[in-house]
Amino acid sequence: MIRSVPRAWLVLDIVGSVLGLLITLPVSLMMSAGSTSMWLQPEWLALGATAIVGTAMWGAAAIARLSPAIALGAAWAAAILQMACGFSPALYDAAIFVVLFATSAWGSRRVLWWGGGSVVGGGMIAGVYIALQQLGALSGQGIASTVRSVSVTAALAITSIVFALVIAWGGGLLWRVIAHGRQTREAQLQAEAAAAEEAERVRIARDMHDIVAHSLAVVIAQADGARYAAKAQPELAEEAMVTIAQTARAALSDVRMLLTQLRHRQGDGPQPTLADLESLFTHVRQAGVEPRVTVDPMPPGEPPAGIQLAVYRILQEALTNALRHGEGDVDVHLAWLPDRVEIRVRNRIAAEKAGAGGGHGLVGMRERAQLAGGMLTAGAEGAWFIVHAVLPIGASAARP
């Protein structure tokens, strides 16, 4: 029943209501002087009752935002007291418009419809009350003429009052719709931001897997080779240690870049391109596997950055799998066609690892291809393990 309202708005409502009371009450008192209610004598008692009614009206307006239900009840009580005292409509009745606005703008669904009912019911009661006040002035006329005059007055009063009250209530309803639309839009933006953040986390996790898995595969291969060559050929062991150090430093640099992107949302760090493929092939060679690379045809220009990144990551993961599970050298073929690029990586499967499962690497490669708008297949064909990907280039390619 009591809403949570910012203190600034509550203070503004109270100050506005006080100003409304200070402006309308003196005018209402001056207009009612000399024509007070027949039921309240002497005149000072009627003036006191007028002040009470006006204060109650603007008091309801002061708390209209805080509690529309209580404000509506207080306004009804003040209006009933006004009619019970026989007072004519006065300027302080303008506070009713504020209360009706609040019922439709900030009230619950039940209070909203109570306010709508008050518009119709209150307008009809006020119109009939004003018409009945005219009976005294029409006492000298005939019954038929009096009834006709009272009926016309009541109809005009009801129409005009209900119309004015509908404007106030409808204005609050419009405010309610606009506020609801703004909240819906904010919720949509928050959901979109959360989805974008989740996609960014998934992308960074995928990059982390590609970097760490490839680097560790090279380090493990070099460490195994250094262990066997330490006694027979110490110089080869030293070269292997150098390769391990270089690979570890490169992986550490890439991991730091990804962590920076995690700390700074939407931070775009440098991403691998086709120019970095030679460094990738060099790491594989240093690990003891010779990639036989053929590019036919060559790229017809500068491929999109997203396609370059996807090609690099797919080749990185495919070569990593070849290091971990393969046997012998690896065949790498790139075909840069006008509308697509085709990637094919083939390596022999080690006999003891022939039944190895897919894991995150194959899933990551498929996701890379799908994000770029293409497709990827990977699996064993006899003694060979083949990774084949097709990525579109041009208008059909997905943006990075």
BABA-880567 format. One record per residue (C-alpha): x, y, z; residue in three letters; residue number from 1. Coordinates in steps of 0.2 Angstrom, whole numbers, plus 2048, in hexadecimal, padded with zeros to 3 digits. Example, Ala and Ser with C-alpha at 12.3 -4.5 7.8 and 13.67 -1.06 7.14 Angstrom:
BEGIN
{{83E,7EA,827},ALA,1}
{{844,7FB,824},SER,2}
//
This chain:
BEGIN
{{800,800,800},MET,1}
{{80F,80C,803},ILE,2}
{{81A,80D,7F5},ARG,3}
{{82D,810,7F5},SER,4}
{{82F,822,7EF},VAL,5}
{{840,82B,7EE},PRO,6}
{{841,838,7FB},ARG,7}
{{844,846,7EE},ALA,8}
{{833,842,7E6},TRP,9}
{{82A,841,7F7},LEU,10}
{{831,852,7FC},VAL,11}
{{82C,859,7EB},LEU,12}
{{81A,852,7ED},ASP,13}
{{818,85A,7FF},ILE,14}
{{81F,86B,7FA},VAL,15}
{{814,86B,7EA},GLY,16}
{{804,867,7F4},SER,17}
{{808,874,801},VAL,18}
{{80A,881,7F4},LEU,19}
{{7FA,87B,7EC},GLY,20}
{{7F1,87D,7FD},LEU,21}
{{7F8,88E,800},LEU,22}
{{7F2,894,7EF},ILE,23}
{{7E1,88C,7EE},THR,24}
{{7DB,88D,800},LEU,25}
{{7DB,8A0,802},PRO,26}
{{7D2,8A2,7F1},VAL,27}
{{7C5,895,7F6},SER,28}
{{7C3,89D,807},LEU,29}
{{7C0,8AE,7FF},MET,30}
{{7B4,8A7,7F2},MET,31}
{{7AA,89E,800},SER,32}
{{7AA,8AD,80C},ALA,33}
{{798,8B3,80E},GLY,34}
{{790,8A4,806},SER,35}
{{795,896,812},THR,36}
{{78B,887,816},SER,37}
{{77A,888,81D},MET,38}
{{77E,87A,829},TRP,39}
{{78E,882,830},LEU,40}
{{78B,891,83B},GLN,41}
{{793,89D,83F},PRO,42}
{{79E,8A2,830},GLU,43}
{{7AF,89E,838},TRP,44}
{{7A9,88C,83B},LEU,45}
{{7A6,88A,828},ALA,46}
{{7B7,892,824},LEU,47}
{{7BF,886,830},GLY,48}
{{7B7,877,827},ALA,49}
{{7BC,87E,816},THR,50}
{{7CE,87F,81C},ALA,51}
{{7CD,86D,822},ILE,52}
{{7C6,866,812},VAL,53}
{{7D3,86F,807},GLY,54}
{{7E1,869,813},THR,55}
{{7DA,857,811},ALA,56}
{{7D9,859,7FE},MET,57}
{{7EB,85F,7FC},TRP,58}
{{7F1,853,80A},GLY,59}
{{7EB,844,7FF},ALA,60}
{{7F4,84C,7F0},ALA,61}
{{804,84C,7FB},ALA,62}
{{804,83A,7FE},ILE,63}
{{7FD,835,7ED},ALA,64}
{{80D,82E,7E6},ARG,65}
{{812,826,7F6},LEU,66}
{{801,81D,7F9},SER,67}
{{7F4,81F,7EB},PRO,68}
{{7E7,815,7F4},ALA,69}
{{7E8,81F,804},ILE,70}
{{7E8,82F,7FA},ALA,71}
{{7D8,82A,7F1},LEU,72}
{{7D0,825,801},GLY,73}
{{7D5,836,809},ALA,74}
{{7CE,840,7FA},ALA,75}
{{7BE,837,7FA},TRP,76}
{{7BC,83B,80D},ALA,77}
{{7C0,84D,80A},ALA,78}
{{7B3,84E,7FC},ALA,79}
{{7A6,846,806},ILE,80}
{{7AA,852,814},LEU,81}
{{7A8,860,808},GLN,82}
{{797,85B,802},MET,83}
{{791,857,814},ALA,84}
{{795,869,818},CYS,85}
{{78C,870,809},GLY,86}
{{79B,878,801},PHE,87}
{{79C,87C,7EF},SER,88}
{{7AA,875,7E4},PRO,89}
{{7BA,880,7E8},ALA,90}
{{7CB,882,7E1},LEU,91}
{{7D3,876,7ED},TYR,92}
{{7CA,868,7E4},ASP,93}
{{7D7,869,7D7},ALA,94}
{{7E1,85D,7E3},ALA,95}
{{7D5,84F,7DD},ILE,96}
{{7DD,84F,7CC},PHE,97}
{{7EE,84C,7D4},VAL,98}
{{7E7,83D,7DE},VAL,99}
{{7DE,835,7CF},LEU,100}
{{7EE,837,7C4},PHE,101}
{{7F8,82E,7D2},ALA,102}
{{7EC,820,7D3},THR,103}
{{7EE,81B,7C1},SER,104}
{{800,81F,7BF},ALA,105}
{{807,817,7CF},TRP,106}
{{7F9,80D,7D7},GLY,107}
{{7F7,7FA,7D7},SER,108}
{{7EB,7F3,7CA},ARG,109}
{{7DD,7F3,7D7},ARG,110}
{{7E0,805,7DB},VAL,111}
{{7E1,80A,7C9},LEU,112}
{{7CF,804,7C6},TRP,113}
{{7C9,80B,7D7},TRP,114}
{{7D0,81C,7D0},GLY,115}
{{7C6,819,7BF},GLY,116}
{{7B6,815,7C9},GLY,117}
{{7B9,825,7D3},SER,118}
{{7BA,82F,7C3},VAL,119}
{{7A8,829,7BE},VAL,120}
{{7A0,827,7CF},GLY,121}
{{7A8,837,7D6},GLY,122}
{{7A4,841,7C6},GLY,123}
{{791,83C,7C7},MET,124}
{{790,83F,7D9},ILE,125}
{{798,850,7D8},ALA,126}
{{78D,855,7C9},GLY,127}
{{77D,850,7D2},VAL,128}
{{783,859,7E2},TYR,129}
{{786,869,7D7},ILE,130}
{{775,867,7CF},ALA,131}
{{76C,865,7E0},LEU,132}
{{775,875,7E7},GLN,133}
{{76B,87E,7D9},GLN,134}
{{75A,87A,7E1},LEU,135}
{{75B,888,7ED},GLY,136}
{{75D,895,7DF},ALA,137}
{{74F,88D,7D5},LEU,138}
{{742,88D,7E3},SER,139}
{{737,89A,7DA},GLY,140}
{{735,890,7CA},GLN,141}
{{728,882,7C7},GLY,142}
{{72C,870,7CA},ILE,143}
{{72E,86C,7B8},ALA,144}
{{739,87A,7B4},SER,145}
{{744,876,7C4},THR,146}
{{746,864,7BF},VAL,147}
{{74B,868,7AE},ARG,148}
{{758,875,7B4},SER,149}
{{75F,869,7C1},VAL,150}
{{760,85B,7B4},SER,151}
{{769,866,7A7},VAL,152}
{{775,86C,7B5},THR,153}
{{778,85B,7BB},ALA,154}
{{77C,854,7A9},ALA,155}
{{788,862,7A5},LEU,156}
{{790,861,7B6},ALA,157}
{{792,84E,7B5},ILE,158}
{{799,84F,7A3},THR,159}
{{7A6,85D,7A7},SER,160}
{{7AC,856,7B7},ILE,161}
{{7AD,844,7B1},VAL,162}
{{7B7,84A,7A1},PHE,163}
{{7C3,854,7AC},ALA,164}
{{7C6,846,7B8},LEU,165}
{{7C8,83A,7A9},VAL,166}
{{7D6,845,7A3},ILE,167}
{{7DF,844,7B3},ALA,168}
{{7DD,831,7B5},TRP,169}
{{7E1,82E,7A3},GLY,170}
{{7F1,838,7A5},GLY,171}
{{7F7,82D,7B3},GLY,172}
{{7F3,81E,7A9},LEU,173}
{{7FD,824,79A},LEU,174}
{{80C,828,7A6},TRP,175}
{{80A,816,7AD},ARG,176}
{{80B,80F,79B},VAL,177}
{{81A,819,797},ILE,178}
{{823,814,7A7},ALA,179}
{{81F,802,7A4},HIS,180}
{{826,803,792},GLY,181}
{{836,80B,799},ARG,182}
{{838,7FD,7A6},GLN,183}
{{835,7F0,799},THR,184}
{{842,7F8,78E},ARG,185}
{{84E,7F9,79C},GLU,186}
{{84C,7E7,7A0},ALA,187}
{{84E,7E2,78E},GLN,188}
{{85F,7EC,78D},LEU,189}
{{864,7E4,79D},GLN,190}
{{860,7D3,796},ALA,191}
{{869,7D7,785},GLU,192}
{{879,7DD,78F},ALA,193}
{{878,7CD,79A},ALA,194}
{{878,7C2,78A},ALA,195}
{{886,7CC,782},ALA,196}
{{890,7CA,792},GLU,197}
{{88D,7B7,792},GLU,198}
{{892,7B6,780},ALA,199}
{{8A2,7C0,784},GLU,200}
{{8A6,7B4,792},ARG,201}
{{8A3,7A5,787},VAL,202}
{{8AE,7AC,77A},ARG,203}
{{8BC,7B0,786},ILE,204}
{{8BA,79F,78D},ALA,205}
{{8BC,797,77C},ARG,206}
{{8CB,7A2,778},ASP,207}
{{8D3,79D,789},MET,208}
{{8D0,78B,785},HIS,209}
{{8D8,78D,773},ASP,210}
{{8E7,796,77A},ILE,211}
{{8EB,78B,789},VAL,212}
{{8E7,77B,780},ALA,213}
{{8F3,77F,772},HIS,214}
{{901,786,77C},SER,215}
{{900,777,789},LEU,216}
{{901,76B,77A},ALA,217}
{{910,773,773},VAL,218}
{{918,774,785},VAL,219}
{{915,762,788},ILE,220}
{{91B,75C,778},ALA,221}
{{92B,766,77A},GLN,222}
{{92D,760,78C},ALA,223}
{{92C,74E,787},ASP,224}
{{939,751,779},GLY,225}
{{945,75A,784},ALA,226}
{{944,74C,791},ARG,227}
{{949,73F,784},TYR,228}
{{956,74A,77C},ALA,229}
{{95E,751,78C},ALA,230}
{{96B,743,78D},LYS,231}
{{96E,73F,77B},ALA,232}
{{96D,751,773},GLN,233}
{{96D,75E,780},PRO,234}
{{96D,76C,773},GLU,235}
{{95B,766,76D},LEU,236}
{{955,766,77F},ALA,237}
{{95B,778,781},GLU,238}
{{951,77D,771},GLU,239}
{{942,774,778},ALA,240}
{{943,77E,788},MET,241}
{{945,78E,77E},VAL,242}
{{935,789,774},THR,243}
{{92C,785,784},ILE,244}
{{930,796,78C},ALA,245}
{{92B,79F,77C},GLN,246}
{{91A,796,77B},THR,247}
{{917,799,78D},ALA,248}
{{91A,7AB,78C},ARG,249}
{{90F,7AD,77D},ALA,250}
{{901,7A3,786},ALA,251}
{{903,7AE,795},LEU,252}
{{902,7BE,78A},SER,253}
{{8F2,7B8,782},ASP,254}
{{8EA,7B3,793},VAL,255}
{{8EE,7C4,79A},ARG,256}
{{8E5,7CC,78B},MET,257}
{{8D6,7C1,78E},LEU,258}
{{8D6,7C5,7A1},LEU,259}
{{8D7,7D8,79C},THR,260}
{{8C7,7D5,792},GLN,261}
{{8BF,7CD,7A1},LEU,262}
{{8C3,7DC,7AC},ARG,263}
{{8BE,7E9,79F},HIS,264}
{{8AE,7E4,797},ARG,265}
{{8AD,7E6,784},GLN,266}
{{8C0,7E9,784},GLY,267}
{{8C6,7E4,773},ASP,268}
{{8D8,7DD,773},GLY,269}
{{8E2,7D8,764},PRO,270}
{{8DC,7C8,75C},GLN,271}
{{8E6,7BC,752},PRO,272}
{{8E5,7BE,73F},THR,273}
{{8EC,7B4,730},LEU,274}
{{8FD,7BD,732},ALA,275}
{{8FE,7B3,742},ASP,276}
{{8FC,7A2,73A},LEU,277}
{{90F,7A0,736},GLU,278}
{{913,7A2,749},SER,279}
{{906,795,74D},LEU,280}
{{90E,789,740},PHE,281}
{{91F,78D,747},THR,282}
{{919,787,759},HIS,283}
{{913,777,751},VAL,284}
{{923,774,748},ARG,285}
{{92D,777,758},GLN,286}
{{922,76A,761},ALA,287}
{{928,75D,754},GLY,288}
{{919,75D,748},VAL,289}
{{91B,763,736},GLU,290}
{{90C,76C,730},PRO,291}
{{90B,76A,71D},ARG,292}
{{901,77A,718},VAL,293}
{{8FA,77E,707},THR,294}
{{8EF,78D,703},VAL,295}
{{8E6,78C,6F3},ASP,296}
{{8DF,797,6ED},PRO,297}
{{8E6,7A6,6F7},MET,298}
{{8DB,7B3,700},PRO,299}
{{8D3,7BE,6F3},PRO,300}
{{8D6,7CD,6FE},GLY,301}
{{8D5,7D1,711},GLU,302}
{{8C9,7C5,719},PRO,303}
{{8BD,7CC,727},PRO,304}
{{8C5,7CC,738},ALA,305}
{{8B9,7C0,73F},GLY,306}
{{8BD,7B3,731},ILE,307}
{{8CF,7B5,734},GLN,308}
{{8CD,7B2,747},LEU,309}
{{8C2,7A3,744},ALA,310}
{{8CF,79C,738},VAL,311}
{{8DD,79E,744},TYR,312}
{{8D4,797,753},ARG,313}
{{8CD,788,749},ILE,314}
{{8DF,784,742},LEU,315}
{{8E6,787,754},GLN,316}
{{8DA,77A,75C},GLU,317}
{{8DC,76E,74D},ALA,318}
{{8EF,76E,74E},LEU,319}
{{8EE,76C,761},THR,320}
{{8E3,75D,75F},ASN,321}
{{8F0,756,753},ALA,322}
{{8FE,759,75F},LEU,323}
{{8F5,751,76D},ARG,324}
{{8EC,742,764},HIS,325}
{{8F5,741,753},GLY,326}
{{903,738,74C},GLU,327}
{{90F,73F,73F},GLY,328}
{{90E,74F,735},ASP,329}
{{8FE,759,732},VAL,330}
{{8F6,75E,721},ASP,331}
{{8EE,770,721},VAL,332}
{{8E5,776,712},HIS,333}
{{8DD,787,710},LEU,334}
{{8D2,78C,701},ALA,335}
{{8CD,79E,700},TRP,336}
{{8BF,79E,6F4},LEU,337}
{{8B5,7AE,6EF},PRO,338}
{{8A7,7AB,6FB},ASP,339}
{{8AE,79F,708},ARG,340}
{{8BE,798,710},VAL,341}
{{8C0,785,712},GLU,342}
{{8CB,77E,71F},ILE,343}
{{8D1,76C,71F},ARG,344}
{{8DD,765,72C},VAL,345}
{{8E2,752,72B},ARG,346}
{{8EE,748,737},ASN,347}
{{8F0,736,73B},ARG,348}
{{8E8,72F,74B},ILE,349}
{{8F4,727,757},ALA,350}
{{8EF,715,75A},ALA,351}
{{8EF,717,76D},GLU,352}
{{8E3,726,76B},LYS,353}
{{8D8,720,75E},ALA,354}
{{8C9,720,76A},GLY,355}
{{8CC,731,771},ALA,356}
{{8BC,73C,773},GLY,357}
{{8B8,74D,76D},GLY,358}
{{8B9,759,77C},GLY,359}
{{8B8,76B,77D},HIS,360}
{{8C4,76E,76E},GLY,361}
{{8B8,767,761},LEU,362}
{{8A9,770,768},VAL,363}
{{8B3,780,768},GLY,364}
{{8B8,77E,756},MET,365}
{{8A5,77B,751},ARG,366}
{{8A0,78B,75B},GLU,367}
{{8AD,795,752},ARG,368}
{{8A7,78F,741},ALA,369}
{{895,792,746},GLN,370}
{{898,7A4,74C},LEU,371}
{{8A0,7A8,73C},ALA,372}
{{891,7A2,733},GLY,373}
{{899,791,72D},GLY,374}
{{89A,77F,731},MET,375}
{{8A7,773,737},LEU,376}
{{8A8,760,737},THR,377}
{{8B6,756,740},ALA,378}
{{8B8,743,742},GLY,379}
{{8C2,734,73E},ALA,380}
{{8C3,72D,72C},GLU,381}
{{8CD,71D,72D},GLY,382}
{{8DE,720,734},ALA,383}
{{8DC,733,732},TRP,384}
{{8D4,740,73C},PHE,385}
{{8CD,74E,731},ILE,386}
{{8C6,75F,736},VAL,387}
{{8BD,768,728},HIS,388}
{{8B5,779,72A},ALA,389}
{{8AC,785,71D},VAL,390}
{{8AB,798,722},LEU,391}
{{8A1,7A4,717},PRO,392}
{{8AA,7B4,712},ILE,393}
{{8A2,7C5,70D},GLY,394}
{{890,7CA,710},ALA,395}
{{88B,7B9,717},SER,396}
{{899,7B8,723},ALA,397}
{{895,7BC,735},ALA,398}
{{89C,7CC,73D},ARG,399}
{{8A9,7C9,74B},PRO,400}
//
